[in-house]
Structures are given as C-alpha cells and as structure tokens.
Amino acid sequence: MDLHRLAVGIFRNAISFASERARFRNFRELSKA
C-alpha cells in the first residue's frame, strides 16, 4: 500500500472533477446567453 500514491490519485481525481464541473457550468452559462 503506497499511501502517497493513493493520496496523489485522490487529489488528481478531485481536481479533474472540479474542472469538469466548472466547464459544465460555463457551458450552461454560454447556452443560456
């Protein structure tokens, strides 16, 4: 069990999830305009 690698994986997943949500929000704002 490599705890550091596991933490890095979770961190990257959180970042990609946040960026996907931000992109989706921007897309909705653009389609509304």
Distance bins in CASP14 RR format, pairs under 12 A and 6 or more apart:
PFRMAT RR
TARGET T0000
AUTHOR 0000-0000-0000
RMODE 2
METHOD distances of the structure
MODEL  1
1 7 0 0 0 0 0 1 0 0 0 0 0
2 8 0 0 0 0 1 0 0 0 0 0 0
2 9 0 0 0 0 0 1 0 0 0 0 0
3 9 0 0 0 0 0 1 0 0 0 0 0
3 10 0 0 0 0 0 1 0 0 0 0 0
4 10 0 0 0 0 0 1 0 0 0 0 0
4 11 0 0 0 0 0 1 0 0 0 0 0
5 11 0 0 0 0 0 1 0 0 0 0 0
5 12 0 0 0 0 0 1 0 0 0 0 0
6 12 0 0 0 0 0 1 0 0 0 0 0
6 13 0 0 0 0 0 1 0 0 0 0 0
7 13 0 0 0 0 0 1 0 0 0 0 0
7 14 0 0 0 0 0 1 0 0 0 0 0
8 14 0 0 0 0 0 1 0 0 0 0 0
8 15 0 0 0 0 0 1 0 0 0 0 0
9 15 0 0 0 0 1 0 0 0 0 0 0
9 16 0 0 0 0 1 0 0 0 0 0 0
9 17 0 0 0 0 0 1 0 0 0 0 0
10 16 0 0 0 0 0 1 0 0 0 0 0
10 17 0 0 0 0 0 1 0 0 0 0 0
11 17 0 0 0 0 0 1 0 0 0 0 0
11 18 0 0 0 0 0 1 0 0 0 0 0
12 18 0 0 0 0 0 1 0 0 0 0 0
12 19 0 0 0 0 0 1 0 0 0 0 0
13 19 0 0 0 0 0 1 0 0 0 0 0
13 20 0 0 0 0 0 1 0 0 0 0 0
14 20 0 0 0 0 0 1 0 0 0 0 0
14 21 0 0 0 0 0 1 0 0 0 0 0
15 21 0 0 0 0 0 1 0 0 0 0 0
15 22 0 0 0 0 0 1 0 0 0 0 0
16 22 0 0 0 0 0 1 0 0 0 0 0
16 23 0 0 0 0 0 1 0 0 0 0 0
17 23 0 0 0 0 0 1 0 0 0 0 0
17 24 0 0 0 0 0 1 0 0 0 0 0
18 24 0 0 0 0 0 1 0 0 0 0 0
18 25 0 0 0 0 0 1 0 0 0 0 0
19 25 0 0 0 0 0 1 0 0 0 0 0
19 26 0 0 0 0 0 1 0 0 0 0 0
20 26 0 0 0 0 0 1 0 0 0 0 0
20 27 0 0 0 0 0 1 0 0 0 0 0
21 27 0 0 0 0 0 1 0 0 0 0 0
21 28 0 0 0 0 0 1 0 0 0 0 0
22 28 0 0 0 0 0 1 0 0 0 0 0
22 29 0 0 0 0 0 1 0 0 0 0 0
23 29 0 0 0 0 0 1 0 0 0 0 0
23 30 0 0 0 0 0 1 0 0 0 0 0
24 30 0 0 0 0 0 1 0 0 0 0 0
24 31 0 0 0 0 0 1 0 0 0 0 0
25 31 0 0 0 0 0 1 0 0 0 0 0
25 32 0 0 0 0 0 1 0 0 0 0 0
26 32 0 0 0 0 0 1 0 0 0 0 0
26 33 0 0 0 0 0 1 0 0 0 0 0
27 33 0 0 0 0 0 1 0 0 0 0 0
END
